[in-house]
């Protein structure tokens, strides 16, 4: 209070005491928890800024490398300055291929990259990267980011095998091995959706078998049951408190 007061219930005593009470001297007090929140908030924002800035720097460097890229057809470009294939862009994505691929390897890799675009993988990759920037301190989000990227690559590999047949497994694996020899200049920016985990992808391609009808059916039913189980609310909340009681409270 600006002017401290006391109330004893007796007016005369109150007036006497209140007249001699000194005025309040306001002081600033700091809550240690608030200080920690401010410090960690600044660290969190610096982490987000660092990831975004690094991504933009890598993107500008990559664009500099692609100045001499030549148009092959449609949205496909070939460059002697790159050693791996990737998709670049958001609304009008472009496919960049290295110049050291032969005609057969080029057709395989091109089909793979076109599958990425058709499935909007380059959009989902950007969204997942933004989520990673917000949760850069969480190791589980990092694991989810890399594992989802690996799943995208393997899924597109399997799509190519399903389309061309099992006879192309060895040749397709050889084309992946050719791309693995180069530098990974695309890593670090989500706007250039490149390849990775070549060893795991080759093993997956060589061991891939088209799933049978019953395997697909069982997988779909399992997913449906899990979704239903996760979206169903329990009758009672923890602690034995009924949901209807919580709503009334």
TORTI-608115 format. One record per residue (C-alpha): residue number from 0; x, y, z. Coordinates in Angstrom, 3 decimals. Last residue first. Layout:
BEGIN
(r NUM; (X; Y; Z))
...
***
This chain:
BEGIN
(r 248; (-17.388; -28.414; -11.580))
(r 247; (-20.277; -29.806; -13.589))
(r 246; (-17.904; -30.880; -16.389))
(r 245; (-15.554; -32.504; -13.903))
(r 244; (-18.460; -34.452; -12.370))
(r 243; (-19.495; -35.682; -15.808))
(r 242; (-15.965; -36.922; -16.435))
(r 241; (-16.026; -39.018; -13.261))
(r 240; (-13.122; -38.549; -10.888))
(r 239; (-11.490; -41.906; -10.091))
(r 238; (-8.013; -40.412; -9.680))
(r 237; (-7.290; -40.366; -13.377))
(r 236; (-10.423; -39.643; -15.475))
(r 235; (-13.231; -42.146; -15.790))
(r 234; (-15.102; -43.279; -18.884))
(r 233; (-11.956; -43.200; -21.001))
(r 232; (-11.984; -41.118; -24.207))
(r 231; (-11.638; -42.976; -27.507))
(r 230; (-9.285; -41.262; -29.982))
(r 229; (-6.221; -43.393; -29.218))
(r 228; (-8.092; -46.697; -29.335))
(r 227; (-9.862; -45.815; -32.574))
(r 226; (-6.562; -44.841; -34.181))
(r 225; (-4.931; -48.080; -32.997))
(r 224; (-7.844; -50.167; -34.298))
(r 223; (-7.704; -48.470; -37.715))
(r 222; (-3.919; -48.892; -37.963))
(r 221; (-4.201; -52.610; -37.166))
(r 220; (-7.004; -53.016; -39.715))
(r 219; (-4.860; -51.404; -42.417))
(r 218; (-1.879; -53.606; -41.578))
(r 217; (-4.005; -56.777; -41.581))
(r 216; (-5.465; -55.870; -44.986))
(r 215; (-2.046; -55.107; -46.477))
(r 214; (-0.653; -58.428; -45.271))
(r 213; (-3.736; -60.239; -46.563))
(r 212; (-3.390; -58.737; -50.043))
(r 211; (0.278; -59.574; -50.385))
(r 210; (3.120; -57.137; -49.879))
(r 209; (5.372; -56.460; -52.878))
(r 208; (8.780; -57.731; -51.970))
(r 207; (11.734; -55.552; -51.136))
(r 206; (14.970; -57.196; -50.025))
(r 205; (17.161; -55.665; -52.754))
(r 204; (15.447; -52.282; -52.470))
(r 203; (15.633; -52.188; -48.663))
(r 202; (19.308; -53.103; -48.673))
(r 201; (19.968; -50.368; -51.241))
(r 200; (18.012; -47.845; -49.175))
(r 199; (19.897; -48.671; -45.981))
(r 198; (23.260; -48.194; -47.683))
(r 197; (22.196; -44.990; -49.430))
(r 196; (21.050; -43.238; -46.262))
(r 195; (20.405; -39.934; -48.080))
(r 194; (18.867; -38.170; -51.053))
(r 193; (18.009; -34.513; -51.496))
(r 192; (15.073; -32.162; -50.887))
(r 191; (16.493; -28.729; -51.528))
(r 190; (14.107; -26.278; -49.869))
(r 189; (14.675; -28.071; -46.553))
(r 188; (18.248; -26.769; -46.253))
(r 187; (21.025; -28.447; -44.303))
(r 186; (21.992; -31.259; -46.642))
(r 185; (22.101; -30.276; -50.276))
(r 184; (25.898; -30.072; -50.602))
(r 183; (26.239; -33.772; -49.735))
(r 182; (29.338; -34.453; -51.763))
(r 181; (29.294; -37.271; -54.297))
(r 180; (29.820; -41.012; -54.234))
(r 179; (26.299; -41.778; -53.007))
(r 178; (24.773; -40.819; -56.367))
(r 177; (26.518; -43.694; -58.118))
(r 176; (25.429; -46.103; -55.384))
(r 175; (21.815; -45.148; -55.966))
(r 174; (22.256; -45.912; -59.678))
(r 173; (23.729; -49.301; -58.795))
(r 172; (20.712; -50.055; -56.610))
(r 171; (18.452; -49.315; -59.579))
(r 170; (20.461; -51.668; -61.764))
(r 169; (20.246; -54.424; -59.160))
(r 168; (16.527; -53.976; -58.498))
(r 167; (15.520; -53.586; -62.150))
(r 166; (14.156; -57.136; -62.558))
(r 165; (11.765; -56.646; -59.639))
(r 164; (9.364; -54.653; -61.779))
(r 163; (9.320; -51.131; -63.259))
(r 162; (6.298; -49.712; -61.427))
(r 161; (6.593; -51.662; -58.196))
(r 160; (10.350; -51.033; -58.138))
(r 159; (9.845; -47.282; -58.597))
(r 158; (7.232; -47.174; -55.819))
(r 157; (9.596; -49.107; -53.540))
(r 156; (12.287; -46.485; -54.049))
(r 155; (9.719; -43.764; -53.329))
(r 154; (8.821; -45.465; -50.040))
(r 153; (12.480; -45.878; -49.153))
(r 152; (13.158; -42.177; -49.645))
(r 151; (10.086; -41.034; -47.715))
(r 150; (10.875; -43.441; -44.867))
(r 149; (14.391; -42.028; -44.608))
(r 148; (13.001; -38.501; -44.367))
(r 147; (10.551; -39.608; -41.662))
(r 146; (13.427; -41.173; -39.747))
(r 145; (15.495; -37.990; -39.954))
(r 144; (12.753; -35.691; -38.687))
(r 143; (11.430; -38.152; -36.074))
(r 142; (14.921; -38.538; -34.604))
(r 141; (15.350; -34.764; -34.447))
(r 140; (11.927; -34.459; -32.824))
(r 139; (12.926; -37.072; -30.241))
(r 138; (16.118; -35.157; -29.464))
(r 137; (14.091; -32.100; -28.335))
(r 136; (16.086; -28.846; -28.204))
(r 135; (15.347; -28.018; -31.847))
(r 134; (11.603; -28.017; -31.133))
(r 133; (10.608; -24.875; -33.053))
(r 132; (13.230; -25.464; -35.746))
(r 131; (12.209; -29.121; -35.990))
(r 130; (8.595; -28.103; -36.609))
(r 129; (9.837; -25.843; -39.404))
(r 128; (11.813; -28.781; -40.798))
(r 127; (8.722; -31.016; -40.665))
(r 126; (6.757; -28.451; -42.661))
(r 125; (9.553; -28.176; -45.239))
(r 124; (9.770; -31.945; -45.631))
(r 123; (5.994; -32.171; -45.966))
(r 122; (6.132; -29.723; -48.869))
(r 121; (9.025; -31.527; -50.616))
(r 120; (7.195; -34.822; -50.095))
(r 119; (4.226; -33.524; -52.096))
(r 118; (3.416; -37.109; -53.214))
(r 117; (3.698; -36.232; -56.911))
(r 116; (6.873; -34.289; -56.212))
(r 115; (8.584; -37.204; -54.470))
(r 114; (7.421; -39.594; -57.190))
(r 113; (9.006; -37.291; -59.753))
(r 112; (12.288; -37.626; -57.868))
(r 111; (12.203; -41.430; -58.061))
(r 110; (11.238; -41.454; -61.733))
(r 109; (14.158; -39.130; -62.452))
(r 108; (16.513; -41.390; -60.530))
(r 107; (15.551; -44.405; -62.607))
(r 106; (15.550; -42.588; -65.966))
(r 105; (18.916; -40.978; -65.205))
(r 104; (20.456; -44.298; -64.283))
(r 103; (19.400; -45.739; -67.639))
(r 102; (20.630; -42.757; -69.648))
(r 101; (23.994; -42.530; -67.916))
(r 100; (24.496; -40.359; -64.864))
(r 99; (27.597; -38.129; -64.586))
(r 98; (25.688; -34.905; -65.322))
(r 97; (24.121; -34.663; -61.890))
(r 96; (20.337; -34.244; -61.774))
(r 95; (18.298; -31.300; -60.542))
(r 94; (14.499; -31.535; -60.353))
(r 93; (12.527; -28.322; -60.040))
(r 92; (9.613; -27.582; -57.741))
(r 91; (7.088; -24.918; -58.765))
(r 90; (5.209; -24.232; -55.525))
(r 89; (8.000; -25.275; -53.144))
(r 88; (11.457; -25.342; -54.686))
(r 87; (14.312; -27.794; -55.157))
(r 86; (14.127; -31.525; -55.745))
(r 85; (17.371; -33.467; -55.528))
(r 84; (19.881; -35.585; -57.402))
(r 83; (23.470; -36.013; -56.253))
(r 82; (26.928; -35.071; -57.478))
(r 81; (26.434; -31.402; -58.296))
(r 80; (28.558; -28.977; -60.332))
(r 79; (28.040; -30.725; -63.690))
(r 78; (24.380; -29.638; -63.688))
(r 77; (21.300; -31.100; -65.339))
(r 76; (17.856; -29.533; -65.024))
(r 75; (14.362; -31.026; -65.077))
(r 74; (11.249; -28.829; -64.890))
(r 73; (10.119; -29.519; -68.484))
(r 72; (13.140; -31.005; -70.246))
(r 71; (16.918; -30.991; -69.859))
(r 70; (17.460; -27.337; -68.938))
(r 69; (21.099; -26.580; -68.231))
(r 68; (22.637; -25.834; -64.816))
(r 67; (25.385; -23.194; -64.937))
(r 66; (24.024; -21.114; -62.050))
(r 65; (23.413; -24.218; -59.928))
(r 64; (26.450; -23.875; -57.637))
(r 63; (25.364; -20.360; -56.675))
(r 62; (21.914; -21.688; -55.853))
(r 61; (23.540; -24.203; -53.518))
(r 60; (25.477; -21.501; -51.700))
(r 59; (22.289; -19.468; -51.291))
(r 58; (20.467; -22.501; -49.882))
(r 57; (23.290; -23.330; -47.466))
(r 56; (23.187; -19.762; -46.143))
(r 55; (19.389; -19.903; -45.850))
(r 54; (19.535; -23.119; -43.824))
(r 53; (22.201; -21.698; -41.520))
(r 52; (20.054; -18.617; -40.913))
(r 51; (16.981; -20.706; -40.129))
(r 50; (18.842; -23.018; -37.752))
(r 49; (20.565; -20.137; -35.943))
(r 48; (17.321; -18.155; -35.618))
(r 47; (15.524; -21.104; -34.023))
(r 46; (18.396; -21.685; -31.599))
(r 45; (18.532; -17.966; -30.721))
(r 44; (14.787; -18.031; -29.990))
(r 43; (15.221; -20.987; -27.616))
(r 42; (18.172; -19.333; -25.870))
(r 41; (16.137; -16.143; -25.414))
(r 40; (13.227; -18.110; -23.961))
(r 39; (15.618; -20.016; -21.694))
(r 38; (16.893; -16.756; -20.182))
(r 37; (13.404; -15.236; -19.783))
(r 36; (12.040; -18.399; -18.173))
(r 35; (15.033; -18.581; -15.851))
(r 34; (14.460; -15.000; -14.692))
(r 33; (10.767; -15.697; -14.149))
(r 32; (11.627; -18.701; -11.989))
(r 31; (14.022; -16.607; -9.893))
(r 30; (11.228; -14.085; -9.165))
(r 29; (12.728; -10.617; -8.973))
(r 28; (11.686; -7.996; -6.388))
(r 27; (11.526; -4.298; -7.115))
(r 26; (11.149; -2.084; -4.067))
(r 25; (8.323; 0.204; -2.971))
(r 24; (9.067; 2.339; 0.136))
(r 23; (5.734; 2.653; 1.970))
(r 22; (5.104; 5.784; 4.031))
(r 21; (5.961; 5.653; 7.729))
(r 20; (3.230; 4.860; 10.291))
(r 19; (2.832; 7.739; 12.817))
(r 18; (-0.622; 8.944; 11.744))
(r 17; (-1.896; 5.410; 11.152))
(r 16; (-1.201; 4.504; 14.775))
(r 15; (-3.076; 7.425; 16.298))
(r 14; (-5.996; 7.259; 13.885))
(r 13; (-6.419; 3.533; 14.452))
(r 12; (-6.252; 3.966; 18.219))
(r 11; (-9.046; 6.561; 18.139))
(r 10; (-11.200; 4.498; 15.754))
(r 9; (-11.118; 1.269; 17.735))
(r 8; (-11.534; -1.856; 15.588))
(r 7; (-7.807; -2.442; 15.507))
(r 6; (-7.390; -1.480; 11.854))
(r 5; (-3.923; -0.615; 10.601))
(r 4; (-2.960; 1.474; 7.592))
(r 3; (0.045; 1.715; 5.288))
(r 2; (-0.061; 4.591; 2.761))
(r 1; (1.132; 3.526; -0.725))
(r 0; (0.000; 0.000; 0.000))
***
